[in-house]
Amino acid sequence: MNVDHPQPTSQHIPGRKRIVVAMTGATGALMGIKTLIALRRLHVGTRLIISKWASQTIAYETDYTQCNVRTLAGSFL
């Protein structure tokens, strides 16, 4: 696979924008979830990066599981 020209997948439509959302720490987790929800409603493809501390915050301070959050994103990195 060529990094400059990724192969289309079922979640990637040529010409469609994709955004990487990185969740890091306490504020990043909640803001990241809200961002993923908003982008999903706009049909923008996303990739997700979650730090160790964001994972902890998601588990302790939200009703989401890490699996739920991954599902909101198109891909998990």
Buried (B, 14 or more C-beta within 10 A) or exposed (E): EEEEEEEEEEEBEEEEEBBEBEBBEBEBBBBBBEBBEEBBEEEBBBBBBBBEBBBBBBEEEEEBEBEEBBBBBBBBE
